[in-house]
Amino acid sequence: MRKFKKAEDEADIDMTPMLDIVFIMLIFFIVTASFVKEHGLDVNKPDNDTPPPEDEEKKNILVRIDNNNNIFIDMRRVDIRSVRANIERLHAESPDGIVVIQAFPDSNAGLIVEIYDQALLAGVASVSIAEGT
């Protein structure tokens, strides 16, 4: 009868060394990973839940950029070189107003940044970027 007796410990595999190696590799990849913080523009997005209050004294300055990279301020087409002067003039009329840059999806991102910089150079405290439709 001893011939037919099965050995109970035939196929046991010790998993401890494999788990040790997996944890060591996990710790190695966590320690060697470099976390890069990307820098960009600070964009003030308006809240969609609450509409802005209508204030007659506080007139916002709207700068539109269409799909062909044409710039419009107060519904008139202007050149990039005259953006700062127009924003300064409109900001003098309503100093509490903010500049809203409404850019269409196909407009040039470099043009948006240049208008953003011109608005800050004009002395405007708050500049917002909105998506045009």
BAKEGU-636663 format. One line per field, with one value per residue: x, y, z of N, C-alpha, C, O, CB in turn; residue in three letters. Coordinates in nm, 2 decimals, decimal comma, padded with zeros to 4 digits. Last residue first. Glycine has a CB too. Layout:
<atoms>
n_xx [X; ...]
n_yy [Y; ...]
n_zz [Z; ...]
ca_xx [X; ...]
ca_yy [Y; ...]
ca_zz [Z; ...]
c_xx [X; ...]
c_yy [Y; ...]
c_zz [Z; ...]
o_xx [X; ...]
o_yy [Y; ...]
o_zz [Z; ...]
cb_xx [X; ...]
cb_yy [Y; ...]
cb_zz [Z; ...]
r [ALA; ...]
</atoms>
This chain:
<atoms>
n_xx [-01,78; -01,48; -01,40; -01,21; -01,01; -00,96; -00,78; -00,75; -00,62; -00,45; -00,24; -00,13; 00,00; -00,23; -00,28; -00,05; -00,08; -00,31; -00,21; -00,03; -00,20; -00,33; -00,13; -00,06; -00,29; -00,51; -00,83; -01,01; -01,19; -01,18; -01,17; -01,21; -01,10; -01,20; -01,09; -01,31; -01,37; -01,30; -01,26; -01,37; -01,20; -00,96; -01,01; -01,02; -00,75; -00,62; -00,72; -00,60; -00,33; -00,31; -00,38; -00,23; -00,10; -00,30; -00,57; -00,93; -01,27; -01,52; -01,65; -01,47; -01,22; -01,10; -00,87; -00,84; -00,79; -01,00; -01,18; -01,13; -01,13; -01,23; -01,25; -01,44; -01,43; -01,72; -01,81; -01,96; -02,19; -02,39; -02,39; -02,53; -02,33; -02,29; -02,47; -02,35; -02,25; -02,01; -01,77; -01,49; -01,15; -00,85; -00,55; -00,22; -00,04; 00,21; 00,42; 00,40; 00,62; 00,71; 00,86; 01,03; 01,10; 01,25; 01,06; 00,89; 01,07; 01,15; 00,90; 00,87; 01,09; 01,02; 00,78; 00,88; 01,05; 00,87; 00,72; 00,92; 00,96; 00,69; 00,59; 00,68; 00,47; 00,41; 00,37; 00,39; 00,32; 00,20; 00,22; 00,01; 00,05; 00,12; 00,32; 00,21; 00,08]
n_yy [08,05; 08,07; 08,05; 08,30; 08,43; 08,74; 08,95; 09,22; 09,47; 09,64; 09,76; 09,69; 09,45; 09,29; 09,31; 09,19; 08,93; 08,86; 08,88; 08,67; 08,45; 08,45; 08,40; 08,14; 08,00; 08,10; 07,93; 07,73; 07,80; 08,16; 08,35; 08,63; 08,77; 09,03; 09,24; 09,42; 09,74; 09,96; 10,17; 10,26; 10,44; 10,31; 10,08; 10,19; 10,26; 10,02; 09,88; 10,03; 09,99; 09,71; 09,67; 09,76; 09,54; 09,38; 09,58; 09,52; 09,56; 09,60; 09,51; 09,57; 09,43; 09,14; 09,00; 08,70; 08,43; 08,29; 08,24; 08,54; 08,68; 08,96; 09,11; 09,33; 09,46; 09,55; 09,80; 09,91; 10,05; 09,86; 09,53; 09,23; 08,96; 08,66; 08,36; 08,07; 07,84; 07,88; 08,11; 08,18; 08,12; 08,25; 08,09; 08,13; 07,94; 07,71; 07,43; 07,11; 06,94; 06,61; 06,37; 06,08; 05,78; 05,65; 05,57; 05,40; 05,20; 05,09; 04,99; 04,79; 04,62; 04,53; 04,40; 04,19; 04,06; 03,96; 03,79; 03,59; 03,49; 03,38; 03,16; 02,84; 02,59; 02,24; 01,98; 01,78; 01,71; 01,46; 01,18; 00,90; 00,56; 00,33; 00,21; 00,12; -00,12]
n_zz [-02,97; -02,77; -02,44; -02,26; -02,01; -01,84; -01,63; -01,42; -01,43; -01,68; -01,80; -02,03; -01,98; -01,99; -02,26; -02,37; -02,28; -02,42; -02,68; -02,67; -02,63; -02,87; -03,05; -02,98; -03,07; -03,32; -03,35; -03,34; -03,13; -03,06; -02,76; -02,60; -02,32; -02,13; -01,88; -01,66; -01,50; -01,36; -01,54; -01,82; -01,96; -01,94; -02,09; -02,34; -02,36; -02,33; -02,55; -02,76; -02,71; -02,74; -03,02; -03,23; -03,33; -03,43; -03,55; -03,54; -03,62; -03,37; -03,14; -02,94; -03,13; -03,29; -03,51; -03,69; -03,72; -03,83; -03,62; -03,41; -03,10; -02,92; -02,62; -02,43; -02,12; -01,92; -01,71; -01,45; -01,44; -01,46; -01,42; -01,36; -01,23; -01,41; -01,31; -01,18; -01,31; -01,43; -01,34; -01,56; -01,51; -01,54; -01,58; -01,59; -01,82; -01,70; -01,64; -01,49; -01,29; -01,30; -01,12; -01,20; -01,04; -00,84; -00,66; -00,81; -00,89; -00,64; -00,55; -00,74; -00,70; -00,44; -00,50; -00,66; -00,48; -00,30; -00,46; -00,50; -00,24; -00,18; -00,30; -00,36; -00,45; -00,44; -00,54; -00,32; -00,06; -00,04; -00,24; -00,22; -00,22; -00,35; -00,20; 00,04; 00,00]
ca_xx [-01,87; -01,58; -01,40; -01,33; -01,01; -01,02; -00,79; -00,80; -00,60; -00,58; -00,27; -00,22; 00,08; -00,16; -00,38; -00,08; 00,03; -00,31; -00,32; 00,02; -00,10; -00,41; -00,20; 00,04; -00,26; -00,37; -00,74; -00,91; -01,11; -01,24; -01,10; -01,30; -01,05; -01,24; -01,07; -01,21; -01,40; -01,33; -01,14; -01,43; -01,34; -00,97; -00,99; -01,14; -00,85; -00,59; -00,75; -00,75; -00,38; -00,28; -00,46; -00,31; -00,02; -00,23; -00,45; -00,81; -01,15; -01,45; -01,71; -01,60; -01,25; -01,21; -00,89; -00,88; -00,70; -00,90; -01,10; -01,21; -01,04; -01,27; -01,16; -01,44; -01,37; -01,61; -01,82; -01,85; -02,06; -02,38; -02,35; -02,53; -02,43; -02,23; -02,44; -02,40; -02,37; -02,13; -01,85; -01,61; -01,27; -00,97; -00,68; -00,33; -00,10; 00,12; 00,39; 00,40; 00,50; 00,73; 00,73; 01,04; 01,01; 01,32; 01,17; 00,84; 01,01; 01,25; 00,97; 00,77; 01,08; 01,14; 00,78; 00,78; 01,11; 00,97; 00,65; 00,86; 01,07; 00,75; 00,57; 00,70; 00,57; 00,41; 00,36; 00,46; 00,39; 00,11; 00,30; 00,05; 00,03; 00,01; 00,35; 00,29; 00,00]
ca_yy [07,95; 08,13; 07,98; 08,23; 08,37; 08,61; 08,91; 09,09; 09,38; 09,57; 09,79; 09,81; 09,57; 09,31; 09,35; 09,33; 09,01; 08,85; 08,97; 08,80; 08,48; 08,46; 08,53; 08,24; 08,01; 08,07; 08,05; 07,72; 07,69; 08,04; 08,29; 08,52; 08,73; 08,90; 09,21; 09,32; 09,63; 09,84; 10,11; 10,18; 10,47; 10,44; 10,06; 10,13; 10,36; 10,13; 09,83; 10,02; 10,12; 09,77; 09,61; 09,86; 09,65; 09,33; 09,51; 09,60; 09,48; 09,65; 09,48; 09,64; 09,49; 09,24; 09,05; 08,84; 08,51; 08,34; 08,13; 08,44; 08,63; 08,84; 09,10; 09,20; 09,48; 09,46; 09,75; 09,81; 10,12; 09,96; 09,65; 09,34; 09,07; 08,78; 08,46; 08,20; 07,83; 07,86; 08,01; 08,22; 08,07; 08,27; 08,13; 08,12; 08,06; 07,76; 07,57; 07,19; 07,03; 06,74; 06,43; 06,23; 05,86; 05,71; 05,66; 05,52; 05,29; 05,15; 05,10; 04,90; 04,69; 04,61; 04,52; 04,28; 04,12; 04,05; 03,91; 03,67; 03,56; 03,49; 03,29; 02,94; 02,69; 02,37; 02,09; 01,77; 01,84; 01,58; 01,28; 01,03; 00,67; 00,41; 00,25; 00,24; 00,00]
ca_zz [-03,04; -02,86; -02,57; -02,29; -02,15; -01,85; -01,77; -01,44; -01,32; -01,64; -01,66; -02,04; -01,99; -01,86; -02,16; -02,40; -02,23; -02,28; -02,64; -02,70; -02,53; -02,75; -03,06; -02,96; -02,93; -03,29; -03,35; -03,45; -03,12; -03,12; -02,87; -02,65; -02,45; -02,17; -02,02; -01,69; -01,60; -01,28; -01,47; -01,71; -01,95; -01,88; -01,94; -02,28; -02,38; -02,24; -02,42; -02,74; -02,70; -02,61; -02,91; -03,16; -03,28; -03,31; -03,57; -03,50; -03,64; -03,48; -03,27; -02,95; -03,00; -03,28; -03,37; -03,69; -03,64; -03,92; -03,67; -03,49; -03,20; -02,99; -02,73; -02,50; -02,25; -01,95; -01,85; -01,47; -01,43; -01,57; -01,35; -01,46; -01,21; -01,35; -01,41; -01,14; -01,23; -01,52; -01,30; -01,49; -01,57; -01,45; -01,65; -01,49; -01,79; -01,80; -01,61; -01,61; -01,29; -01,36; -01,13; -01,18; -01,12; -00,96; -00,62; -00,74; -00,99; -00,73; -00,47; -00,73; -00,82; -00,46; -00,41; -00,71; -00,60; -00,25; -00,40; -00,61; -00,31; -00,11; -00,37; -00,26; -00,50; -00,37; -00,63; -00,45; -00,09; -00,02; -00,16; -00,29; -00,13; -00,40; -00,33; 00,04; 00,00]
c_xx [-01,91; -01,66; -01,51; -01,32; -01,13; -01,01; -00,85; -00,83; -00,64; -00,55; -00,40; -00,27; 00,00; -00,07; -00,32; -00,19; 00,00; -00,20; -00,33; -00,09; -00,05; -00,31; -00,28; -00,03; -00,16; -00,35; -00,60; -00,82; -00,99; -01,14; -01,17; -01,23; -01,13; -01,19; -01,11; -01,20; -01,28; -01,36; -01,17; -01,32; -01,41; -01,12; -01,00; -01,13; -00,98; -00,70; -00,72; -00,79; -00,54; -00,34; -00,43; -00,40; -00,10; -00,15; -00,38; -00,69; -01,03; -01,31; -01,64; -01,65; -01,37; -01,22; -01,00; -00,92; -00,72; -00,80; -00,99; -01,12; -01,11; -01,16; -01,19; -01,34; -01,37; -01,56; -01,70; -01,87; -01,95; -02,25; -02,32; -02,50; -02,41; -02,34; -02,38; -02,37; -02,44; -02,26; -01,98; -01,69; -01,39; -01,10; -00,79; -00,46; -00,21; 00,06; 00,30; 00,36; 00,51; 00,60; 00,75; 00,90; 01,03; 01,23; 01,23; 00,94; 00,95; 01,19; 01,08; 00,83; 00,98; 01,14; 00,90; 00,78; 01,01; 01,03; 00,76; 00,79; 01,02; 00,87; 00,64; 00,69; 00,57; 00,51; 00,35; 00,47; 00,46; 00,19; 00,22; 00,13; 00,09; -00,02; 00,24; 00,32; 00,08]
c_yy [08,00; 08,02; 08,04; 08,16; 08,28; 08,56; 08,77; 09,06; 09,24; 09,47; 09,73; 09,84; 09,70; 09,43; 09,37; 09,39; 09,16; 08,93; 08,97; 08,91; 08,63; 08,51; 08,55; 08,38; 08,12; 08,10; 08,01; 07,84; 07,68; 07,93; 08,16; 08,46; 08,61; 08,87; 09,06; 09,30; 09,54; 09,72; 09,98; 10,11; 10,39; 10,48; 10,20; 10,11; 10,31; 10,23; 09,94; 09,97; 10,12; 09,91; 09,68; 09,80; 09,75; 09,45; 09,48; 09,51; 09,57; 09,58; 09,54; 09,63; 09,58; 09,29; 09,16; 08,88; 08,66; 08,43; 08,17; 08,33; 08,52; 08,81; 08,96; 09,21; 09,35; 09,49; 09,67; 09,75; 10,03; 10,03; 09,75; 09,47; 09,18; 08,88; 08,59; 08,30; 07,97; 07,86; 08,00; 08,10; 08,12; 08,24; 08,14; 08,18; 08,03; 07,89; 07,62; 07,33; 07,12; 06,82; 06,57; 06,29; 06,01; 05,79; 05,72; 05,62; 05,41; 05,24; 05,16; 05,02; 04,81; 04,69; 04,60; 04,41; 04,22; 04,13; 04,01; 03,80; 03,64; 03,56; 03,40; 03,08; 02,80; 02,46; 02,23; 01,90; 01,83; 01,71; 01,41; 01,12; 00,80; 00,53; 00,35; 00,29; 00,13]
c_zz [-03,17; -02,93; -02,65; -02,42; -02,16; -02,00; -01,77; -01,58; -01,34; -01,54; -01,61; -01,90; -01,99; -01,86; -02,03; -02,30; -02,25; -02,22; -02,49; -02,66; -02,55; -02,63; -02,93; -02,97; -02,90; -03,14; -03,29; -03,45; -03,22; -03,12; -02,93; -02,78; -02,49; -02,31; -02,04; -01,84; -01,62; -01,37; -01,39; -01,64; -01,84; -01,86; -01,87; -02,13; -02,31; -02,24; -02,31; -02,61; -02,69; -02,60; -02,78; -03,05; -03,20; -03,25; -03,43; -03,53; -03,61; -03,49; -03,39; -03,09; -03,02; -03,14; -03,38; -03,55; -03,66; -03,85; -03,77; -03,54; -03,28; -03,09; -02,80; -02,62; -02,32; -02,10; -01,88; -01,61; -01,46; -01,56; -01,46; -01,38; -01,31; -01,34; -01,34; -01,25; -01,20; -01,44; -01,39; -01,45; -01,50; -01,53; -01,55; -01,56; -01,68; -01,75; -01,73; -01,57; -01,41; -01,34; -01,18; -01,21; -01,09; -01,05; -00,73; -00,71; -00,93; -00,83; -00,56; -00,65; -00,82; -00,59; -00,42; -00,63; -00,66; -00,37; -00,35; -00,56; -00,43; -00,18; -00,30; -00,33; -00,40; -00,42; -00,55; -00,53; -00,22; -00,06; -00,15; -00,19; -00,20; -00,32; -00,39; -00,10; 00,00]
o_xx [-01,99; -01,61; -01,63; -01,25; -01,16; -01,02; -00,79; -00,89; -00,58; -00,45; -00,45; -00,33; 00,05; -00,06; -00,35; -00,18; 00,04; -00,22; -00,35; -00,05; -00,03; -00,34; -00,29; 00,02; -00,17; -00,38; -00,59; -00,73; -00,89; -01,02; -01,22; -01,23; -01,13; -01,23; -01,06; -01,30; -01,17; -01,37; -01,08; -01,29; -01,50; -01,15; -01,04; -01,23; -01,05; -00,74; -00,80; -00,89; -00,59; -00,39; -00,53; -00,49; -00,05; -00,13; -00,42; -00,69; -01,02; -01,25; -01,70; -01,69; -01,36; -01,23; -01,00; -00,98; -00,63; -00,72; -00,90; -01,00; -01,15; -01,10; -01,17; -01,35; -01,30; -01,64; -01,58; -01,94; -01,84; -02,19; -02,23; -02,58; -02,30; -02,43; -02,42; -02,25; -02,56; -02,37; -02,04; -01,69; -01,39; -01,15; -00,81; -00,46; -00,27; 00,11; 00,32; 00,27; 00,60; 00,49; 00,81; 00,85; 01,03; 01,28; 01,27; 00,92; 00,94; 01,24; 01,09; 00,81; 01,00; 01,18; 00,90; 00,77; 01,05; 01,05; 00,74; 00,81; 01,07; 00,87; 00,64; 00,78; 00,46; 00,63; 00,29; 00,58; 00,58; 00,12; 00,17; 00,09; 00,20; -00,11; 00,28; 00,36; 00,04]
o_yy [07,93; 07,91; 08,05; 08,21; 08,20; 08,64; 08,68; 09,14; 09,14; 09,39; 09,77; 09,95; 09,81; 09,50; 09,47; 09,51; 09,24; 09,01; 09,08; 09,01; 08,70; 08,60; 08,67; 08,47; 08,19; 08,20; 07,91; 07,86; 07,63; 07,95; 08,08; 08,53; 08,50; 08,94; 08,97; 09,33; 09,58; 09,60; 09,91; 10,00; 10,44; 10,55; 10,21; 10,12; 10,39; 10,28; 09,96; 10,03; 10,20; 09,94; 09,71; 09,87; 09,83; 09,45; 09,54; 09,39; 09,69; 09,55; 09,55; 09,73; 09,67; 09,22; 09,25; 08,81; 08,73; 08,49; 08,09; 08,33; 08,42; 08,89; 08,86; 09,30; 09,26; 09,54; 09,72; 09,65; 10,08; 10,07; 09,73; 09,51; 09,22; 08,90; 08,62; 08,32; 07,98; 07,89; 08,10; 08,00; 08,11; 08,31; 08,04; 08,29; 07,93; 07,95; 07,58; 07,35; 07,19; 06,77; 06,65; 06,27; 06,05; 05,86; 05,84; 05,74; 05,52; 05,35; 05,29; 05,13; 04,91; 04,80; 04,72; 04,52; 04,33; 04,25; 04,13; 03,90; 03,75; 03,68; 03,51; 03,11; 02,85; 02,42; 02,32; 01,93; 01,87; 01,81; 01,46; 01,13; 00,80; 00,61; 00,44; 00,40; 00,23]
o_zz [-03,24; -02,95; -02,60; -02,51; -02,07; -02,09; -01,70; -01,65; -01,30; -01,55; -01,51; -01,88; -01,96; -01,77; -01,96; -02,26; -02,17; -02,13; -02,43; -02,60; -02,45; -02,56; -02,88; -02,90; -02,79; -03,09; -03,23; -03,54; -03,19; -03,12; -02,85; -02,88; -02,43; -02,40; -01,97; -01,91; -01,59; -01,33; -01,37; -01,68; -01,77; -01,77; -01,75; -02,06; -02,24; -02,14; -02,22; -02,55; -02,61; -02,50; -02,71; -03,00; -03,12; -03,12; -03,33; -03,54; -03,66; -03,39; -03,50; -03,15; -03,11; -03,04; -03,46; -03,48; -03,64; -03,92; -03,79; -03,51; -03,22; -03,16; -02,73; -02,71; -02,27; -02,18; -01,87; -01,62; -01,50; -01,67; -01,55; -01,30; -01,35; -01,42; -01,23; -01,28; -01,20; -01,50; -01,42; -01,52; -01,37; -01,61; -01,47; -01,59; -01,68; -01,65; -01,84; -01,49; -01,43; -01,38; -01,10; -01,32; -00,98; -01,14; -00,73; -00,72; -00,99; -00,85; -00,56; -00,69; -00,87; -00,60; -00,42; -00,68; -00,70; -00,36; -00,37; -00,63; -00,46; -00,18; -00,35; -00,41; -00,36; -00,44; -00,61; -00,58; -00,23; -00,09; -00,25; -00,07; -00,25; -00,35; -00,46; -00,11; -00,04]
cb_xx [-01,98; -01,52; -01,42; -01,46; -00,88; -01,16; -00,66; -00,93; -00,66; -00,65; -00,28; -00,34; 00,16; -00,08; -00,50; -00,13; 00,16; -00,29; -00,46; 00,05; 00,02; -00,48; -00,29; 00,15; -00,22; -00,27; -00,80; -00,97; -01,19; -01,29; -00,96; -01,44; -00,90; -01,40; -00,93; -01,24; -01,44; -01,45; -01,08; -01,54; -01,41; -00,89; -00,85; -01,18; -00,88; -00,45; -00,67; -00,80; -00,35; -00,13; -00,42; -00,40; 00,06; -00,14; -00,35; -00,81; -01,14; -01,43; -01,85; -01,57; -01,12; -01,35; -00,76; -00,99; -00,56; -00,96; -01,19; -01,28; -00,90; -01,40; -01,00; -01,58; -01,23; -01,65; -01,84; -01,85; -02,05; -02,49; -02,22; -02,66; -02,41; -02,12; -02,57; -02,35; -02,34; -02,12; -01,90; -01,69; -01,27; -00,98; -00,71; -00,30; -00,17; 00,01; 00,52; 00,31; 00,50; 00,77; 00,65; 01,15; 00,86; 01,39; 01,27; 00,76; 00,91; 01,33; 01,04; 00,65; 01,03; 01,26; 00,75; 00,64; 01,15; 01,08; 00,56; 00,76; 01,17; 00,80; 00,42; 00,83; 00,53; 00,43; 00,25; 00,37; 00,49; 00,07; 00,44; -00,07; 00,10; -00,11; 00,35; 00,41; -00,09]
cb_yy [07,91; 08,22; 07,83; 08,32; 08,29; 08,61; 08,92; 09,07; 09,43; 09,50; 09,94; 09,78; 09,57; 09,18; 09,25; 09,35; 08,97; 08,70; 08,93; 08,82; 08,38; 08,33; 08,53; 08,23; 07,88; 08,16; 08,16; 07,71; 07,56; 08,08; 08,24; 08,57; 08,69; 08,88; 09,24; 09,19; 09,69; 09,86; 10,21; 10,08; 10,44; 10,55; 10,00; 10,00; 10,39; 10,19; 09,71; 09,92; 10,20; 09,78; 09,46; 09,92; 09,71; 09,21; 09,60; 09,64; 09,43; 09,80; 09,51; 09,79; 09,57; 09,18; 09,11; 08,87; 08,47; 08,41; 08,03; 08,51; 08,57; 08,85; 09,11; 09,17; 09,55; 09,31; 09,87; 09,70; 10,18; 10,06; 09,63; 09,34; 09,13; 08,83; 08,50; 08,24; 07,76; 07,73; 08,03; 08,32; 07,92; 08,42; 08,03; 08,20; 08,13; 07,66; 07,66; 07,13; 07,11; 06,72; 06,43; 06,29; 05,81; 05,60; 05,58; 05,47; 05,21; 05,04; 05,04; 04,85; 04,59; 04,51; 04,48; 04,22; 04,02; 03,97; 03,87; 03,58; 03,46; 03,44; 03,31; 02,93; 02,74; 02,35; 02,08; 01,67; 01,86; 01,59; 01,31; 01,10; 00,66; 00,33; 00,13; 00,21; 00,00]
cb_zz [-02,95; -02,97; -02,55; -02,27; -02,17; -01,80; -01,85; -01,35; -01,19; -01,77; -01,64; -02,13; -02,12; -01,82; -02,15; -02,54; -02,30; -02,23; -02,70; -02,85; -02,53; -02,71; -03,18; -03,07; -02,87; -03,37; -03,26; -03,58; -03,14; -03,27; -02,83; -02,68; -02,45; -02,16; -02,07; -01,61; -01,73; -01,19; -01,38; -01,77; -02,08; -01,96; -01,92; -02,35; -02,53; -02,27; -02,38; -02,85; -02,83; -02,59; -02,90; -03,27; -03,39; -03,33; -03,65; -03,36; -03,78; -03,47; -03,27; -02,91; -02,95; -03,33; -03,31; -03,79; -03,67; -04,03; -03,74; -03,60; -03,14; -03,06; -02,69; -02,55; -02,24; -01,94; -01,95; -01,36; -01,29; -01,56; -01,26; -01,53; -01,07; -01,44; -01,49; -01,01; -01,10; -01,60; -01,15; -01,58; -01,59; -01,40; -01,76; -01,36; -01,91; -01,83; -01,60; -01,71; -01,15; -01,51; -01,00; -01,27; -01,10; -01,04; -00,53; -00,62; -01,07; -00,81; -00,34; -00,65; -00,94; -00,45; -00,27; -00,72; -00,71; -00,18; -00,29; -00,69; -00,36; 00,03; -00,37; -00,18; -00,65; -00,21; -00,72; -00,54; 00,02; 00,13; -00,22; -00,34; 00,01; -00,41; -00,43; 00,12; 00,12]
r [THR; GLY; GLU; ALA; ILE; SER; VAL; SER; ALA; VAL; GLY; ALA; LEU; LEU; ALA; GLN; ASP; TYR; ILE; GLU; VAL; ILE; LEU; GLY; ALA; ASN; SER; ASP; PRO; PHE; ALA; GLN; ILE; VAL; VAL; ILE; GLY; ASP; PRO; SER; GLU; ALA; HIS; LEU; ARG; GLU; ILE; ASN; ALA; ARG; VAL; SER; ARG; ILE; ASP; VAL; ARG; ARG; MET; ASP; ILE; PHE; ILE; ASN; ASN; ASN; ASN; ASP; ILE; ARG; VAL; LEU; ILE; ASN; LYS; LYS; GLU; GLU; ASP; GLU; PRO; PRO; PRO; THR; ASP; ASN; ASP; PRO; LYS; ASN; VAL; ASP; LEU; GLY; HIS; GLU; LYS; VAL; PHE; SER; ALA; THR; VAL; ILE; PHE; PHE; ILE; LEU; MET; ILE; PHE; VAL; ILE; ASP; LEU; MET; PRO; THR; MET; ASP; ILE; ASP; ALA; GLU; ASP; GLU; ALA; LYS; LYS; PHE; LYS; ARG; MET]
</atoms>
